[in-house]
Amino acid sequence: MGGNLKVWVSGLERNCSGDYQWCSAGGEQFDKSQALWAENEPRKSSGSCVALAVDAPNVGLSVENCNSNYSFVCEAMPEP
């Protein structure tokens, strides 16, 4: 694959602060110590929405323009 396959996840930058939060999970802030971001992310850009790059070589979260046309991943409650 070409390294461009991305899907929307529920991440969003709030108030232009550079702090990203999950819109699901009660608005929990991203743990910056976790290795979730793709290389060179998060970066200053015109976007404030978060997508997941699922295609090698740069797998991870990236900041994207919210008007980009990507598929999305839904959250589901785990079965007991």
RASUL-V727476 format. One line per field, one symbol per residue. phi: phi as a letter, one per 40 degrees, with the letter a starting at -180 (. if undefined). psi: psi as a letter, one per 40 degrees, with the letter a starting at -180 (. if undefined). A space follows every 50 residues. Layout:
phi->???
psi->???
This chain:
phi->.cgbcbbcbccacbffcgcbbcccfggcccccccccccdgbcbcaccbbb bbcbbdcbcicacbcccccbcbbccbcccc
psi->ieeehiiiifihhhffeehiihdafffhihheeigdiihfiiihieieih ihhehieghaiihiheeigiiihihihii.
